[in-house]
Amino acid sequence: MIHNAASLVFRGDSPDGEPFLSNVEGTRNTLDLCRTTNIRHFHHVSTAYVCGLRNGCIQESDVDVGQSPSNAYEATKLLAEQMVRAADFLDRPTIYRPSIIVGDSTSGFTSTFHGFYAPLKLAHTLVSKVVRGATAGSLLIAALGLRGDERKNFVPVDWVSATICHLHGNSDCRGSTYHLTSPHPTSIAEMAAVMQQVVEAMSPLGESDTSWNYDGAWFEKTFREQMAVYGAYWRDDPQFDVTNTRRAAPHLPCPCVDSAMLTRLARYAIESNFGRGRSRENQPRKKLGSLTCHVT
């Protein structure tokens, strides 16, 4: 069984709503199915952010060490991972913990627009209401309540897919926990600079002589208010230990998500109107070993 279904909702405190329904109850139902059908090999896609608000180096062996989650998504993913680990009818489960998944490293393609794409989409939406130049990268950084030297751990979906396929297909890799994270996190300053450049190049801009357009102060205030749902999400990421992943997949180093890749990702998102109006027939496919699958 490969269990990688999840809700990415960040807010929610009711067990009858998301993300609890998908991330906790969905995992419970999947485990019940495995118990009933005597499935013993379980591959569970968790998240590197089960570490919550911890700092320092996060070991692949770390699970619940008393950390505080920064949002409901992290809290429910930690509960789900603990549930999987406690299932005594399984052989030792295999746990995959990706960090922030972005689009394809070469084409920029993605079918979902979370994480990196949330501030990009908001800036793209707001930019038509401000005077030209009001989206400076420094404003984006300030609106997120950051300095700019903080790092976010972005990983491209094609690398995550290829690595999981390799680990899943190798029986010697079963039963371990793997951080699918980058050894070279992206700085917030680099991310904000790319967003500003791409948004100003590709999004409809307000004309400088239009009296009703707003200024940078309005942009920063509105951007901060709209991004409040992400709260502590936009903080400096800890360092993630990748000992198991490097040992098991040394031939699959994580690509560096640099300015060039971020630009491809941002351009694809805006060109595709953040996924609206695309047909599945037109989605590119990745061939991974003997598997051909939609990149998600």
Buried (B, 14 or more C-beta within 10 A) or exposed (E): BBBEEBBBBBEBEEEEBBBBBBBBBBBBEBBEEBBEEEBBBBBBBBBBBBBBEBEEEBBBEBBEEEBEBBBBBBBBBBBBBBBBBEBEEBEEBBBBBBBBBBBBBEBBBBBBBBBBBBBBBBBBBBBEBBBBBBBBBBBBBBBBBBEBEBBBBBBBBBBBBBBBBBBBEEEEBBBBBBBBBBEEBBBBBBBBBBBBBBBBEBBEBBEEEEEEBBEBEBBBEBBBEBBEEBEEBBBBBBBBBBEBBBEBBEEBEBBBBEEEBBBBBBBBBBEBEBBEEEEEEEEEEBEBEEEEEEBE
